[in-house]
Structures are given as C-alpha cells and as structure tokens.
Amino acid sequence: MSLFSNLYSAVAKFFRSQEETEEASKSVATNRLKLVLMQDRTNLTPRILEQMRSELIDLLSRYVELDKELLDLNFEQEGDQVALMLSIPVIRAKDEEEIEAAIKAHQESLSIKSDDNSDENDTSEVSEKDVVISDSEEIEENNDTNVIEEVDNQDIEETTEEAEEAKKADDIAKELQSKPTVIKKKKVSAPEDISNNPFRSENIEAQEKLESTSET
Amino acid sequence: MTGRVIVITSGKGGVGKTTTSANIGTALAKSGYKVVLIDTDLGLRNLDLLLGLENRIVYTIVDVIEERCKLRQALVKDKKNPNLSLLAAAQTRDKTAVNADQLKEICDTLKEENDFVLVDCPAGIEQGFQNAVAGASEAIVVTTPEMSAIRDADRIIGLLATKEEITSTKLLLNRVRPNLIKTNEMMSVDDVVGILEIPLVGIIPEDTGIITSTNKGEPIVNDETALAGKAYRNVAERILGEEVPFLNLDEPKGFMAKIKNAFAKLKAKV
C-alpha cells in the first residue's frame, strides 16, 4: 500500500511541476509585456532606458548612498497620467560634507564639459531633465518644442546604432526583467508633462487596441 | 536564387495570422531554408513578441523605406535559428508610412537572397492589406471555424482573386476543437472548406500550449510534443511540396497523453 502511495506522490509531483512551469510562463509574459508597453508608451528603447537609469543613479547617489544593483525603474499608468516610478534601496544617508563634496565634484565635471561645448548654458543647478537632454545633442532652449525634439533625436540616434547594440539591449532588458522587487518605493516625479506629448494620444490608442485584440 | 513570397492574411483580427507566420517561418527555417518574416502591421506590431525578439529591434521597415539604414541592417536574426530573420514593423507609425510599391521592392530584394519571404498581414482590407499583398505571389488565408472569421476570409479570398500576381491561395483552419465538432457545436473542416472552396494547407487544433509559447516568445513548432506544433510543422512540409496527411485530431495523442488523461480522471475521483 505504501508503495502505491509513494508512486502516487511521485506522479503527483511530476504533474505539479508542470503546473509550476505554466505559472512561470505567465510571469515571463507579464514581465515581457510590461517592458514592451513601457517602451511603446514612452518611445524609450532599452538602450536609452539604460542611459536614463545610469544618469538617475549618478544624480541620486550624490545625495544618498544607494544599492544600484536593485534599482527598479517603471512607468505606471495612473488615470490619464503616466508616472515614472523609481525605487532604489537606500544603503545609508550621506552626511553633509559628503553631499557637498559630491555636488562640487559634479559641478566641476560639468564645467569641464561646458568648456568643451562653449555654447551650452552654464547652469549651476542641474535638474534631472537637463541631464537627460544635455547629453542627447544640441537641443534648443526653447521649452515649447523640447518634447518633440527629444523624441526626434531618439529616432535618429536609434537609427545610427549597429546590430550589435541590439544584442546588448537584449541583455539589458533581460537584466531589467530579472530584477527582484525592491523594498522601498519612492515616487520621484511624473516626467515632464507627458500629456502634452504629441505621441501620447496615439500611444493610448495603440494600447487600447492591443488590449482588445489580445492575440493576432 | 529566387525565393517564394507568401502573404499570411485573414481579414478578421485575432484568428492567428501572426502565430501562423511565426510558426511556419520557424518550421521552414528549422528544415534548413533561409526565411525572412516581415511584419507589416505598422503601429501594432506583435510578430517580434511571438518570436521573443522584441528587445533586439533596432531598425524597422520604415527605417529601411526612409533610408535610415540598409535592408540588411534591419533584419533581426532569430535567437536559435540563424536561417530565420525578422523585419519588424514600426510601432510609432501607421499604415500610411509605407506604400505598396515600397513593400514590393523590399520583397523583391529579399527573395533574391532567401528561400522564403513570409509577409504577416494586418487585419482589415485597407492599405495595410494592399501593402502586404503587393510583393507576394502566394497567399495563405487563416480562418477559424466561426461565422465572422469565415465571412471575412471569404471577402479576402475574393480580393486575392483580383490580384494577378497571386497564383495560389490556400486555407489554414486554425483553432479547431474536435470535441465541439463531434457534438455538432462547431463547423467541421469539411463544412468550412465546402464554403470557402480553396485548397487546405493546414488544420491547427486549439492548443493551450499556444498561450505558454506566446508567453515565452517561443513558437510552438519548437515544442516536439505539442499537437499544434506538429500541425504547423506539417503545414511547412506541405508548403515545401510534400504530401502529408492531415492530423487525425480524434486520435488519442500518445502514451504520455493517455497517462495524463487517466491521471486526471483519477485526480477528479480523489
């Protein structure tokens, strides 16, 4: 009799493990979909996203010591607004001196940069938006057209990439997917008024279509 | 070499065009043929997802047409099979970003260096359809045994008949559920073929494995045990000109399936 029950549990285990793989495939799908939707909604390719990640780390680690490995960056839809959700575990708070030193070091590195490009505006207080923009080549200070130009630049940059980059981007994306969920959540800011983005309405449309036609 | 350009179309959305494209393409590539898959669903691309290539796309078909890159650069190689590559659709543009002549040119160039060019067509009969069909000389019409899908397939077959370049139009019946056909709750294969009156190239059973394969970005033809995978491999062989009998879907699926069934019954009792 015990032989039979052993057999039963062995077989049961076999079938349970099958069910578990199916569940795993669900979470694979959810993660892949989240990443793709994030890219669709924001026009951010994995490569650009990685750039944004590293710039945000640079910025924030001037003020607190962070666990960079566990950084989690997400866009979340909240009603008709998209929120940029960034969560990073804080390892420890920096003291004032360290913060001052880090800011100073950063400003020095900036001033070296702006010496190279003489025309760049020499702001001492740098917001994260400026950091992102200043690296993506000559954007006019005209704020009204910033959003469009940024997107255009991305397109151009994208097209100058080589195929190898795609593989790299794939790796990055995998890494992003495999990131464990993080302890502390902190809402940094809604990115620059996305509702003004001309691509925005189209994105919502596309998303709705995507949801209605679950498979094609 | 001059490869064959086959458009995969349906009229109705959601019947499995993209799944079919991904699977036939993968199956042909596994048999050693060079295959390019073109996603022409601008603005609503999904073929990349089914192949698991969504993060490798750098250039799209629109970049090629607007000359931001060479055609060769825009082809994304499959992860497993170097014979298979994807030309992705642009996600930020719409169907008007491309015209039929441009797509025909791309197909003509690609067929020089490939055995097969499979064009995944968007739903509908508007410009997206016209574009996708432009470079093709053969068509596979995907439908399911449902009234609305069959009606739309009939419309597409009519439209394809007006295209001189299309020399062959075949039917692929997807998501067939033998147990519903048995109880007369679903139209049978014969019913559908009788209505549409074009030769059949494949019968694909409804298979829950499709869901997990989509989740993973891994076409089901790579799963040796899945019935739908087998059915798609058979379609590829028929495209290659072999005579393969259609799967008998009533047949018990094999030793493991029998055990599984028996066990499921046992479990239900306990």
HADDOCK unambig.tbl for C-alpha pairs under 7 A between the chains (distance, minus, plus):
assign (segid A and resid 22 and name CA) (segid B and resid 212 and name CA) 6.66 0.50 0.50
assign (segid A and resid 25 and name CA) (segid B and resid 212 and name CA) 5.83 0.50 0.50
assign (segid A and resid 25 and name CA) (segid B and resid 215 and name CA) 5.66 0.50 0.50
assign (segid A and resid 25 and name CA) (segid B and resid 216 and name CA) 5.97 0.50 0.50
assign (segid A and resid 26 and name CA) (segid B and resid 215 and name CA) 6.20 0.50 0.50
assign (segid A and resid 28 and name CA) (segid B and resid 215 and name CA) 6.26 0.50 0.50
assign (segid A and resid 28 and name CA) (segid B and resid 216 and name CA) 6.22 0.50 0.50
assign (segid A and resid 29 and name CA) (segid B and resid 215 and name CA) 4.25 0.50 0.50
assign (segid A and resid 29 and name CA) (segid B and resid 216 and name CA) 6.22 0.50 0.50
assign (segid A and resid 46 and name CA) (segid B and resid 55 and name CA) 6.98 0.50 0.50
assign (segid A and resid 158 and name CA) (segid B and resid 58 and name CA) 6.49 0.50 0.50
assign (segid A and resid 159 and name CA) (segid B and resid 58 and name CA) 6.97 0.50 0.50
assign (segid A and resid 159 and name CA) (segid B and resid 59 and name CA) 6.25 0.50 0.50
assign (segid A and resid 159 and name CA) (segid B and resid 68 and name CA) 6.12 0.50 0.50
assign (segid A and resid 159 and name CA) (segid B and resid 69 and name CA) 6.74 0.50 0.50
assign (segid A and resid 163 and name CA) (segid B and resid 58 and name CA) 6.97 0.50 0.50
assign (segid A and resid 163 and name CA) (segid B and resid 73 and name CA) 6.60 0.50 0.50
assign (segid A and resid 166 and name CA) (segid B and resid 56 and name CA) 4.41 0.50 0.50
assign (segid A and resid 166 and name CA) (segid B and resid 57 and name CA) 6.19 0.50 0.50
assign (segid A and resid 166 and name CA) (segid B and resid 58 and name CA) 5.95 0.50 0.50
assign (segid A and resid 167 and name CA) (segid B and resid 56 and name CA) 5.85 0.50 0.50
assign (segid A and resid 169 and name CA) (segid B and resid 55 and name CA) 6.36 0.50 0.50
assign (segid A and resid 169 and name CA) (segid B and resid 56 and name CA) 6.51 0.50 0.50
assign (segid A and resid 170 and name CA) (segid B and resid 55 and name CA) 4.94 0.50 0.50
assign (segid A and resid 170 and name CA) (segid B and resid 56 and name CA) 5.56 0.50 0.50
assign (segid A and resid 173 and name CA) (segid B and resid 55 and name CA) 6.72 0.50 0.50
assign (segid A and resid 206 and name CA) (segid B and resid 44 and name CA) 6.77 0.50 0.50
assign (segid A and resid 213 and name CA) (segid B and resid 14 and name CA) 6.17 0.50 0.50
assign (segid A and resid 215 and name CA) (segid B and resid 14 and name CA) 5.25 0.50 0.50
assign (segid A and resid 216 and name CA) (segid B and resid 13 and name CA) 6.00 0.50 0.50
assign (segid A and resid 216 and name CA) (segid B and resid 14 and name CA) 4.22 0.50 0.50
assign (segid A and resid 216 and name CA) (segid B and resid 15 and name CA) 6.26 0.50 0.50
assign (segid A and resid 216 and name CA) (segid B and resid 16 and name CA) 5.09 0.50 0.50
assign (segid A and resid 216 and name CA) (segid B and resid 17 and name CA) 5.85 0.50 0.50
assign (segid A and resid 216 and name CA) (segid B and resid 18 and name CA) 5.37 0.50 0.50
assign (segid A and resid 216 and name CA) (segid B and resid 19 and name CA) 6.93 0.50 0.50
